[in-house]
Amino acid sequence: MELAELSYVLDKHFHRVDKIILSRQDSITGLLPASTVINAHGDYTDAWVADGTRVDVGG
């Protein structure tokens, strides 16, 4: 795969991740909303879940 093609593919993946995950993730806590809609089953827009990924930045 050439560099230009690789760059295009990676950029496409980043935009998908940004649109689907990062745009919904809380910038401070890193939590994701349990739901982004209100429907007949209830309003869960105030419920948050962890994404299951942890990063140790301490030494």
C-alpha positions in Angstrom: 0.0 0.0 0.0 1.4 3.4 -1.0 1.7 6.2 1.5 -1.0 8.3 -0.1 -3.4 5.4 -0.1 -2.5 4.5 3.5 -3.0 8.1 4.6 -6.5 8.1 2.9 -7.6 4.9 4.6 -6.4 6.0 8.0 -8.1 9.4 7.6 -11.3 7.6 6.6 -11.1 5.4 9.7 -10.4 8.4 12.0 -13.4 10.3 10.7 -15.6 7.3 11.4 -14.3 6.9 14.9 -14.7 10.6 15.5 -18.3 10.6 14.2 -19.4 7.5 16.0 -17.4 7.5 19.3 -15.4 10.6 20.0 -18.2 13.1 19.3 -20.3 11.4 22.0 -17.6 10.8 24.6 -17.5 13.2 27.6 -14.2 15.1 27.2 -13.5 15.2 31.0 -14.6 11.8 32.2 -14.2 9.8 29.0 -17.6 8.1 29.6 -20.0 7.3 26.8 -23.7 7.9 27.0 -25.8 4.8 27.5 -28.3 6.2 25.0 -28.6 9.3 22.8 -32.4 8.9 22.2 -35.6 9.1 24.1 -38.1 6.4 23.1 -40.9 4.3 24.5 -38.4 2.3 26.5 -37.3 5.3 28.5 -34.9 8.3 28.7 -31.4 7.1 29.4 -29.6 10.3 28.2 -28.4 10.9 31.7 -26.8 7.4 32.1 -23.2 7.0 31.3 -21.0 3.9 30.8 -17.3 3.4 30.7 -15.7 2.3 27.4 -13.7 -0.5 29.0 -10.3 1.0 28.1 -8.0 2.1 30.8 -4.6 3.9 30.3 -2.1 4.2 33.1 -0.3 7.5 32.7 1.3 7.4 36.2 4.8 6.2 36.8 
